[in-house]
């Protein structure tokens, strides 16, 4: 595969990483602290800025402490006296750039437009074009920077250096035999760059002051410290800016980096991966779904109790029995059942449904949930949120709690119950049959009564009585009257039994409907909003993980 293909493929992968990190940041806005998102957002901005600038140039920075010999090393690499090594501290107060024009460019200051754009972005004003044929032939498309000391007593110098540490493509840390193991260097800087081992070089300068044995031992010790810092893959070289030891080797290493034109991509990729991993860590761990399921079931039961589901279901049962008595009872006394108030209507339920879209206008006559039921329902909400957000960062948990708590419990539960159709069920056909039979039996009893009254009237008037038929040894009118009444009472009893059975069925059906309505309310007002927050957290974690992979 050609070098250009490598660059194109790496750039495409980087664009995907940057987009994934940017998506994760967008999802985390308002849910994670702004301070947590500042660094990743800055990385995304730098990545896009660097991608918009020249890819023909690789920016290499010489970083180090006061007295490490960065300026002398820059001169040695450039084979020219560009930076002025000082005898006072701090020696370097502002960055100095050496531009090695890319192939095809001239050597004039105006022929390296891409490098100038990069240096404008880096805010480096002191610029020089390499005049040495040695550097031009070995490393084209290279920008060398001599940075201020990271341990400078001047705060402004340290700020400039640290800003450029974040933006350059390849960092060459220059250390000297006296300070190479300095704890501040390793703790404050190198350990924080463990993701950047591929774009880091450690240079032990002033090697001419060491014997060969000391030099080998010190390089080995620097490699050991670098491995502890997570930079085991970074090259470690011993050089001497004054005698030229190792300078050619370092120049060749930088030349290969410039020729590959991947340092910028690798550096930004390392920045993105480091920021993304920090964001993944900030997103916490995924919750245990088993806890959430159990807490959701408990939440639904608590809301059912607060909504009075059992009370309403029992009212449906009693209302059905009342309707059965009114329909199948003995016609002479069934009006008494109608005088009794309907249990459902007393609760303001069982009315005809209004037009769609007007459900919010309906209200029941139920009393508000008792204090204990309301407290249990609200406690179940908190328990569910805790279970659903276990492992999530505190700010994300707070966002979920806020959304779940934004509910008027009494109003929601009342509307949840009212919207369920409870009184629209048709009367069973058996009730109609029994009602018809009751009227037939009533007519039979009435016929027997009228017959007896006729016979009694004729006897009172002392008129001759017609012969009365006997049925099974009893006068026919008596049989009709007593038989009609007794049969009517038996049919009323049968209607009572059928009404009780229908009441149980309707109560069970009503309870299922009410339970489903309450479960939907729980989902709409608690589970759904919390799930939205946790889904955003999962997508944030997934995007950040994609960027960090």
Phi and psi in degrees as a GROMACS rama.xvg file:
@    title "Ramachandran Plot"
@    xaxis  label "Phi"
@    yaxis  label "Psi"
@TYPE xy
-71.4751  159.828  UNK-2
-60.033  -38.4009  UNK-3
-62.2063  -36.8657  UNK-4
-66.1298  -38.9408  UNK-5
-60.736  -45.5459  UNK-6
-62.7007  -45.7603  UNK-7
-62.2044  -43.8592  UNK-8
-65.1098  -43.4954  UNK-9
-64.3952  -38.6189  UNK-10
-65.8193  -41.3451  UNK-11
-61.9099  -43.2765  UNK-12
-62.0222  -41.6109  UNK-13
-62.8023  -42.2683  UNK-14
-58.708  -40.3268  UNK-15
-63.9742  -40.1976  UNK-16
-64.5239  -45.056  UNK-17
-63.0403  -43.2159  UNK-18
-62.682  -40.8803  UNK-19
-65.7296  -41.926  UNK-20
-65.123  -40.7639  UNK-21
-63.3596  -40.1609  UNK-22
-63.9519  -41.4012  UNK-23
-62.1328  -40.7341  UNK-24
-64.6599  -42.4113  UNK-25
-60.476  -43.2743  UNK-26
-66.4483  -30.3172  UNK-27
-85.4004  -11.2349  UNK-28
-59.2816  129.622  UNK-29
79.5374  -4.89339  UNK-30
-117.792  -25.1523  UNK-31
-116.634  154.865  UNK-32
-58.3476  144.783  UNK-33
-58.4038  -34.2043  UNK-34
-63.9145  -30.2461  UNK-35
-72.236  -29.4892  UNK-36
-94.3765  -9.35157  UNK-37
-61.3874  -48.3071  UNK-38
-64.7803  -49.1169  UNK-39
-60.5511  -38.4476  UNK-40
-65.0792  -37.8841  UNK-41
-65.5889  -37.2335  UNK-42
-64.1856  -43.1945  UNK-43
-61.5165  -44.2129  UNK-44
-62.7625  -44.414  UNK-45
-64.0797  -40.6043  UNK-46
-61.0622  -43.7261  UNK-47
-71.7234  -36.7205  UNK-48
-62.6199  -45.6527  UNK-49
-66.983  -35.8648  UNK-50
-66.4711  -27.8571  UNK-51
-81.1686  -11.0968  UNK-52
-97.8433  179.04  UNK-53
-60.0008  132.333  UNK-54
-96.3714  0.286006  UNK-55
-81.5718  -14.4239  UNK-56
-117.516  140.487  UNK-57
-111.106  125.145  UNK-58
-95.026  119.041  UNK-59
-114.849  128.297  UNK-60
-113.42  136.618  UNK-61
-94.2372  112.074  UNK-62
-115.487  151.149  UNK-63
169.514  -177.068  UNK-64
-90.5534  172.166  UNK-65
-60.2385  130.904  UNK-66
83.4897  4.90417  UNK-67
-77.4871  -14.8781  UNK-68
92.0983  29.4701  UNK-69
-63.3263  -45.8712  UNK-70
-63.6159  -43.1628  UNK-71
-63.3442  -38.2695  UNK-72
-67.6729  -38.7611  UNK-73
-58.9534  -44.9891  UNK-74
-61.9693  -40.0535  UNK-75
-66.6848  -41.2384  UNK-76
-66.6985  -40.1617  UNK-77
-80.865  -10.7716  UNK-78
56.2447  40.5276  UNK-79
-160.045  158.272  UNK-80
-92.1479  95.7484  UNK-81
-107.863  -53.5627  UNK-82
-90.8907  144.348  UNK-83
-100.521  105.084  UNK-84
-62.6162  135.552  UNK-85
-106.064  164.975  UNK-86
-103.891  -10.0889  UNK-87
-106.946  161.404  UNK-88
-113.66  136.378  UNK-89
-76.2523  151.384  UNK-90
-90.9241  -32.6316  UNK-91
-117.423  116.332  UNK-92
-103.575  -20.4721  UNK-93
-144.077  154.107  UNK-94
-71.6036  145.474  UNK-95
-121.129  134.516  UNK-96
-114.927  140.498  UNK-97
-120.365  120.627  UNK-98
-101.085  125.432  UNK-99
-107.067  101.563  UNK-100
-55.525  147.726  UNK-101
-68.473  157.816  UNK-102
-57.686  137.95  UNK-103
97.1255  -13.6548  UNK-104
-94.0773  156.252  UNK-105
-80.8144  -172.469  UNK-106
-101.697  0.214348  UNK-107
-75.4362  160.589  UNK-108
-66.4815  -23.1453  UNK-109
-92.8901  4.91474  UNK-110
-102.321  8.90226  UNK-111
-127.181  62.4377  UNK-112
-58.9711  -42.3674  UNK-113
-60.6499  -40.2117  UNK-114
-66.6767  -38.8212  UNK-115
-63.9937  -40.4089  UNK-116
-62.3627  -40.9027  UNK-117
-61.9859  -44.9863  UNK-118
-69.7161  -30.5635  UNK-119
-63.4348  -43.3234  UNK-120
-63.5299  -38.2427  UNK-121
-78.0469  -11.3951  UNK-122
61.06  46.5544  UNK-123
-107.996  118.014  UNK-124
-98.0832  -32.1231  UNK-125
-82.2943  102.724  UNK-126
-124.459  142.833  UNK-127
-138.522  142.8  UNK-128
-97.2787  128.524  UNK-129
-61.3525  129.05  UNK-130
-103.94  -8.82728  UNK-131
-75.9049  127.516  UNK-132
-65.1834  -28.7718  UNK-133
-62.2091  -47.6383  UNK-134
-72.6758  -37.6694  UNK-135
-65.5615  -37.6507  UNK-136
-76.0198  -27.4667  UNK-137
-95.3355  -33.5565  UNK-138
-137.412  88.0556  UNK-139
-92.5684  152.782  UNK-140
69.3853  43.126  UNK-141
-128.529  140.679  UNK-142
-123.649  117.811  UNK-143
-99.0648  132.999  UNK-144
-120.203  135.372  UNK-145
-103.073  112.28  UNK-146
-94.072  158.223  UNK-147
-61.2355  161.426  UNK-148
-70.7265  136.957  UNK-149
-73.9254  -15.7847  UNK-150
-108.956  22.914  UNK-151
-61.0741  145.354  UNK-152
-74.9752  -11.9178  UNK-153
-94.7388  116.543  UNK-154
-58.2559  -38.9338  UNK-155
-60.1407  -39.0713  UNK-156
-64.0496  -44.2926  UNK-157
-63.4245  -39.5397  UNK-158
-62.6958  -42.417  UNK-159
-61.9929  -46.3146  UNK-160
-60.8341  -46.5672  UNK-161
-68.6328  -32.2365  UNK-162
-65.1464  -40.6084  UNK-163
-74.9364  -27.594  UNK-164
-55.8954  -33.891  UNK-165
-79.7893  -16.2713  UNK-166
-111.951  -25.593  UNK-167
-71.9065  161.425  UNK-168
-82.3074  -38.1441  UNK-169
-138.973  131.36  UNK-170
-107.226  127.492  UNK-171
-110.417  106.937  UNK-172
-86.2784  119.267  UNK-173
-100.268  120.842  UNK-174
-125.009  160.362  UNK-175
-117.323  167.025  UNK-176
-59.0963  -24.9342  UNK-177
-82.2714  -31.5158  UNK-178
-119.538  10.0677  UNK-179
-65.5835  -24.7029  UNK-180
-102.945  15.4723  UNK-181
-57.5086  126.36  UNK-182
-62.7538  -36.6167  UNK-183
-62.0836  -40.1205  UNK-184
-60.9032  -49.3604  UNK-185
-73.4545  -40.0663  UNK-186
-74.8263  -45.8528  UNK-187
-80.5846  -31.2167  UNK-188
-118.049  -61.8629  UNK-189
-64.8068  -40.9675  UNK-190
-66.8663  -27.0895  UNK-191
-78.5182  -4.83967  UNK-192
-113.796  25.2727  UNK-193
-62.4411  -25.5712  UNK-194
-74.7391  -10.055  UNK-195
-108.094  24.458  UNK-196
-58.7644  -31.9241  UNK-197
-72.3859  -15.7335  UNK-198
-123.377  34.916  UNK-199
-129.811  142.319  UNK-200
-133.256  132.888  UNK-201
-106.026  125.22  UNK-202
-119.442  120.631  UNK-203
-90.2145  100.5  UNK-204
-82.9413  169.008  UNK-205
62.1654  35.0099  UNK-206
-66.2808  -18.2493  UNK-207
-67.0703  -14.3935  UNK-208
-83.6451  -4.99136  UNK-209
-111.505  149.847  UNK-210
-73.4797  160.936  UNK-211
-53.7475  -40.3282  UNK-212
-66.9016  -43.468  UNK-213
-64.0366  -38.0199  UNK-214
-63.3294  -46.4342  UNK-215
-63.8333  -41.7554  UNK-216
-65.1533  -40.093  UNK-217
-72.3824  -37.4704  UNK-218
-63.0035  -42.9773  UNK-219
-62.9854  -39.5665  UNK-220
-68.0204  -37.4497  UNK-221
-66.5911  -37.2594  UNK-222
-64.3885  -38.4115  UNK-223
-64.0636  -45.2403  UNK-224
-64.346  -39.3549  UNK-225
-63.245  -40.545  UNK-226
-62.9511  -39.4324  UNK-227
-63.8634  -30.8334  UNK-228
-81.3111  -2.19118  UNK-229
87.2469  14.7701  UNK-230
-113.604  35.0016  UNK-231
-62.7593  -24.342  UNK-232
-85.1141  -5.68458  UNK-233
-80.2975  135.116  UNK-234
-63.7302  145.63  UNK-235
-124.087  120.344  UNK-236
-123.115  148.298  UNK-237
-106.125  125.663  UNK-238
-135.907  166.544  UNK-239
-139.683  113.148  UNK-240
-65.7727  -27.5534  UNK-241
-82.0244  -36.8303  UNK-242
-103.455  -12.3369  UNK-243
88.9733  2.88426  UNK-244
-61.802  126.637  UNK-245
74.543  -5.41465  UNK-246
-66.3623  -43.2962  UNK-247
-61.8461  -41.4785  UNK-248
-62.7792  -43.1031  UNK-249
-66.2568  -40.8735  UNK-250
-62.6216  -39.9755  UNK-251
-65.8013  -38.3948  UNK-252
-62.4552  -43.812  UNK-253
-68.4113  -35.0189  UNK-254
-64.3007  -41.4592  UNK-255
-64.4783  -38.7195  UNK-256
-63.0845  -40.2358  UNK-257
-67.5971  -39.5654  UNK-258
-67.4745  -35.2749  UNK-259
-70.7323  -27.7815  UNK-260
54.6842  33.9725  UNK-261
-114.375  -7.19124  UNK-262
-60.6727  -42.6325  UNK-263
-61.1768  -45.8139  UNK-264
-64.5289  -42.8569  UNK-265
-65.531  -38.1025  UNK-266
-65.811  -48.3705  UNK-267
-64.6782  -38.1656  UNK-268
-60.3434  -42.6767  UNK-269
-62.7335  -41.9244  UNK-270
-60.6447  -45.4496  UNK-271
-64.6954  -44.2736  UNK-272
-63.6095  -41.23  UNK-273
-64.6363  -45.9163  UNK-274
-65.1044  -38.9329  UNK-275
-67.2189  -39.7756  UNK-276
-65.3337  -37.8333  UNK-277
-63.166  -37.1856  UNK-278
-71.0895  -38.5794  UNK-279
-59.1398  -44.1066  UNK-280
-63.3832  -39.4008  UNK-281
-66.2001  -24.6069  UNK-282
-77.1729  -8.87685  UNK-283
73.7648  -164.325  UNK-284
-107.001  151.102  UNK-285
-63.971  144.877  UNK-286
-73.244  160.973  UNK-287
-81.5479  115.383  UNK-288
-62.3255  -27.4584  UNK-289
-65.7578  -40.2322  UNK-290
-63.9598  -39.8396  UNK-291
-64.6629  -42.0997  UNK-292
-62.3563  -45.9881  UNK-293
-62.836  -42.386  UNK-294
-66.57  -34.2476  UNK-295
-66.1515  -42.1014  UNK-296
-63.2265  -42.0875  UNK-297
-63.9705  -38.5216  UNK-298
-63.8482  -44.2864  UNK-299
-62.5719  -43.1567  UNK-300
-62.7169  -40.3901  UNK-301
-65.5318  -39.5893  UNK-302
-71.5129  -33.3436  UNK-303
-62.5304  -42.1369  UNK-304
-64.0125  -43.3138  UNK-305
-67.6154  -31.0976  UNK-306
-79.6545  -7.8834  UNK-307
69.7829  37.4913  UNK-308
-58.753  -44.0922  UNK-309
-65.2652  -39.686  UNK-310
-62.5505  -44.8909  UNK-311
-68.118  -40.3392  UNK-312
-62.3486  -39.4583  UNK-313
-67.2256  -35.292  UNK-314
-64.0934  -37.2449  UNK-315
-62.3846  -42.5958  UNK-316
-61.7913  -48.5292  UNK-317
-68.2753  -35.3372  UNK-318
-65.3972  -37.4957  UNK-319
-66.2936  -42.2903  UNK-320
-63.2607  -39.4355  UNK-321
-62.109  -44.7076  UNK-322
-63.7501  -37.4709  UNK-323
-65.2878  -42.2686  UNK-324
-65.0914  -38.4051  UNK-325
-68.1735  -27.011  UNK-326
-92.0956  -34.9565  UNK-327
-116.179  -2.68687  UNK-328
-68.7638  170.593  UNK-329
-62.4489  124.719  UNK-330
-54.2123  -28.465  UNK-331
-68.8917  -31.953  UNK-332
-115.977  -2.30431  UNK-333
-65.8895  -22.2592  UNK-334
-63.2753  -24.2408  UNK-335
-62.8878  -37.4199  UNK-336
-64.6052  -34.5986  UNK-337
-71.5581  -23.9095  UNK-338
-72.8527  -24.6895  UNK-339
-73.1052  137.487  UNK-340
-65.5496  142.829  UNK-341
-70.2328  123.692  UNK-342
-56.73  -35.9745  UNK-343
-70.0819  -43.3852  UNK-344
-65.1571  -32.7154  UNK-345
-61.4481  -28.5422  UNK-346
-88.9469  0.387662  UNK-347
75.684  24.0331  UNK-348
-119.533  174.558  UNK-349
77.6185  12.1555  UNK-350
-81.1341  166.39  UNK-351
-65.8219  143.917  UNK-352
-68.8536  141.563  UNK-353
-85.704  176.508  UNK-354
-63.8387  153.46  UNK-355
-58.7401  140.176  UNK-356
94.9637  -10.0847  UNK-357
-110.33  12.7087  UNK-358
-60.6369  -32.0341  UNK-359
-66.6168  -14.5781  UNK-360
-81.1953  -16.6096  UNK-361
-78.9904  142.213  UNK-362
-142.424  149.014  UNK-363
-96.4354  176.024  UNK-364
-103.611  11.6085  UNK-365
-65.3491  148.397  UNK-366
-74.6478  156.27  UNK-367
-63.0574  155.389  UNK-368
-56.0112  145.888  UNK-369
-62.8144  158.96  UNK-370
-57.8841  -39.8284  UNK-371
-66.4983  -39.8826  UNK-372
-68.0983  -42.4811  UNK-373
-63.333  -43.1422  UNK-374
-61.8451  -41.7731  UNK-375
-65.2299  -38.6566  UNK-376
-65.4043  -44.2204  UNK-377
-68.3227  -37.0051  UNK-378
-64.2707  -36.9283  UNK-379
-65.9815  -34.155  UNK-380
-62.5899  -47.0784  UNK-381
-62.6655  -41.4087  UNK-382
-64.4645  -40.1247  UNK-383
-64.5069  -45.2443  UNK-384
-60.5682  -41.3147  UNK-385
-61.6241  -41.6705  UNK-386
-70.2291  -40.7254  UNK-387
-72.6004  -23.9973  UNK-388
-110.695  12.2904  UNK-389
-57.423  128.28  UNK-390
92.1298  -12.7048  UNK-391
-77.1077  155.25  UNK-392
-63.9581  153.151  UNK-393
-57.1257  -43.092  UNK-394
-65.02  -35.896  UNK-395
-69.5302  -39.7321  UNK-396
-61.2639  -42.0476  UNK-397
-62.1567  -40.1453  UNK-398
-62.744  -42.2927  UNK-399
-65.8998  -42.4562  UNK-400
-62.7058  -39.9461  UNK-401
-62.6818  -42.4702  UNK-402
-68.7814  -38.8795  UNK-403
-72.5144  -30.1635  UNK-404
-81.465  -11.53  UNK-405
-83.2542  65.9542  UNK-406
-148.709  135.592  UNK-407
-87.6781  97.4121  UNK-408
-58.4854  -48.7308  UNK-409
-60.2469  -45.002  UNK-410
-66.5075  -43.7647  UNK-411
-62.1589  -44.8924  UNK-412
-67.5192  -38.6215  UNK-413
-64.3115  -46.7058  UNK-414
-65.3836  -31.7215  UNK-415
-63.7433  -40.6283  UNK-416
-74.6122  -42.0179  UNK-417
-62.4101  -34.6201  UNK-418
-72.3189  -12.5989  UNK-419
-83.7794  124.44  UNK-420
-70.1847  117.318  UNK-421
-118.306  -24.3666  UNK-422
-114.01  15.4794  UNK-423
-101.176  7.90911  UNK-424
-71.6092  141.388  UNK-425
-75.3503  149.716  UNK-426
-68.8591  138.246  UNK-427
-59.5629  150.37  UNK-428
-63.0898  -28.3983  UNK-429
-62.9182  -31.6884  UNK-430
-65.1399  -39.4102  UNK-431
-63.9746  -40.0265  UNK-432
-63.52  -46.205  UNK-433
-65.1136  -37.9825  UNK-434
-63.0131  -43.725  UNK-435
-61.7887  -43.7094  UNK-436
-62.5397  -37.3177  UNK-437
-61.7847  -41.2264  UNK-438
-68.2554  -36.2634  UNK-439
-62.9594  -46.1925  UNK-440
-65.3119  -35.1684  UNK-441
-65.7217  -39.7753  UNK-442
-63.7456  -39.414  UNK-443
-61.8691  -47.6064  UNK-444
-63.8286  -38.8498  UNK-445
-65.282  -38.0179  UNK-446
-63.5556  -43.4139  UNK-447
-62.9078  -39.297  UNK-448
-66.7533  -44.353  UNK-449
-63.4893  -39.1857  UNK-450
-61.3055  -46.4761  UNK-451
-64.1549  -39.2427  UNK-452
-64.5559  -37.5231  UNK-453
-64.6862  -44.3466  UNK-454
-63.4457  -41.649  UNK-455
-64.392  -36.27  UNK-456
-68.1412  -42.4607  UNK-457
-63.4498  -40.2859  UNK-458
-65.5506  -39.0101  UNK-459
-65.5226  -34.1485  UNK-460
-83.9201  -2.46112  UNK-461
59.2066  39.0231  UNK-462
-95.7091  154.245  UNK-463
-61.4801  133.205  UNK-464
-90.3944  137.176  UNK-465
-70.3742  159.184  UNK-466
-69.8732  128.305  UNK-467
-92.6016  124.261  UNK-468
-66.0395  149.833  UNK-469
-111.292  132.077  UNK-470
-117.446  111.112  UNK-471
56.3544  37.7897  UNK-472
85.839  1.95118  UNK-473
-122.264  146.396  UNK-474
-60.1237  139.926  UNK-475
-58.808  -44.9181  UNK-476
-62.5326  -35.4596  UNK-477
-64.987  -41.7569  UNK-478
-61.6036  -42.9992  UNK-479
-63.3138  -44.5447  UNK-480
-66.4949  -54.9498  UNK-481
-67.7512  -39.7825  UNK-482
-63.0391  -43.2299  UNK-483
-62.8052  -42.173  UNK-484
-67.8011  -48.5735  UNK-485
-64.1954  -42.6261  UNK-486
-63.8918  -38.0653  UNK-487
-62.0638  -40.6821  UNK-488
-65.6069  -37.7526  UNK-489
-65.0365  -42.7244  UNK-490
-63.0658  -38.3521  UNK-491
-62.6181  -39.731  UNK-492
-64.1165  -41.6812  UNK-493
-62.7532  -39.6953  UNK-494
-63.0815  -36.3932  UNK-495
-62.6028  -44.0372  UNK-496
-62.6826  -46.8188  UNK-497
-63.7121  -36.3218  UNK-498
-65.1629  -38.8985  UNK-499
-65.2175  -42.3475  UNK-500
-65.3361  -43.4871  UNK-501
-64.5103  -36.065  UNK-502
-62.9388  -40.8997  UNK-503
-64.2667  -43.7521  UNK-504
-63.4741  -46.4347  UNK-505
-66.2169  -36.1763  UNK-506
-64.0159  -42.2015  UNK-507
-64.6491  -41.5156  UNK-508
-65.2378  -41.6628  UNK-509
-63.2732  -38.3955  UNK-510
-66.0962  -38.6822  UNK-511
-63.2973  -43.3977  UNK-512
-64.8578  -43.867  UNK-513
-63.7222  -41.3536  UNK-514
-61.8261  -41.3385  UNK-515
-65.5831  -38.6927  UNK-516
-65.8649  -42.1198  UNK-517
-65.2814  -42.3225  UNK-518
-60.7038  -39.0049  UNK-519
-66.4053  -39.3688  UNK-520
-63.8138  -41.0248  UNK-521
-60.564  -42.2846  UNK-522
-65.7248  -44.0168  UNK-523
-66.7261  -38.0756  UNK-524
-102.963  -17.9518  UNK-525
-127.246  -64.4247  UNK-526
-63.3014  -44.0267  UNK-527
-60.5982  -54.0149  UNK-528
-59.0589  -41.0514  UNK-529
-66.6638  -40.0132  UNK-530
-63.0487  -35.5103  UNK-531
-61.5935  -43.7635  UNK-532
-65.5276  -43.3117  UNK-533
-72.4693  -30.7221  UNK-534
-66.2001  -41.0795  UNK-535
-62.3683  -38.9512  UNK-536
-65.5792  -42.586  UNK-537
-63.6347  -41.6458  UNK-538
-69.0139  -35.4182  UNK-539
-63.702  -45.1791  UNK-540
-64.2567  -40.3817  UNK-541
-66.4887  -42.5461  UNK-542
-65.8882  -43.3234  UNK-543
-64.4737  -38.6111  UNK-544
-65.3329  -37.9693  UNK-545
-63.09  -40.9523  UNK-546
-69.0381  -29.5536  UNK-547
-88.3483  -12.6828  UNK-548
